[in-house]
Amino acid sequence: MDINSLYHKARTIRLFTKEEVSQDAFHTNLKNVRVASNATNRQTLRYIVIKNPELVSAINNSVIYASLLPQKSNSPQLDQFPPYYIGIVQTQPSAISDIDTGIAADVIKISAASMNLGTCIMASFKNLDSLLHIKEKERLRLIIALGHPAHQSHIVEYKDDFRYYKDEHDDYYVPKKPLDDIITFL
């Protein structure tokens, strides 16, 4: 699959099956993120792969899914939560490490999509530092849900409202502005 198709395929997934993700898929994904660009090559991020079902369950209760949807329809049902998470930890938090974190999250998302896996990148969570053994000077910056998708996510034309929505099959529709609205050539 070419890179353009891959970026269109790599949509946010919020509902997952319980199908296992292979150890090879985790290794491939993290090998890709290990070689990603980062500021001054300082490599100040570390990654926590959460596979333990008890920890996954605790994270499920700590993250906020789809905050733009009505409260009762924004969270997965018990059997639709992701089976795994990847935490991105900043060992030297700074504005630059926020940029590195965004790059790393994108690499994880695209690598996962290339293996027909889905992700949901989340910055809204609470009380995970002690659970995941985050050291005092570190910062858990993002949690990425990972697994096999149980729904689809589609790009639709933006029409004065950026809020995404879902249909009766739990498929998501995400408005994106036209290219002419976001680019200026000088």
Buried (B, 14 or more C-beta within 10 A) or exposed (E): EEEEEBEEBBBBBBBBBEEEBEEEBBEBBBEBBEEBEBBEEEEBBEBBBBBEEEBBEBBBEBBEBBEEBEEEEBBBEEEBBBBBBBBBBBBEBEEBBEEBBBBBBBBBBBBBBBBEBBBBBBEEBEEBBEBBEBEEEBBBBBBBBBBBBBBBBEEEEBEEEEEBBBEEEBEBBBBEEEEEEEEEEE
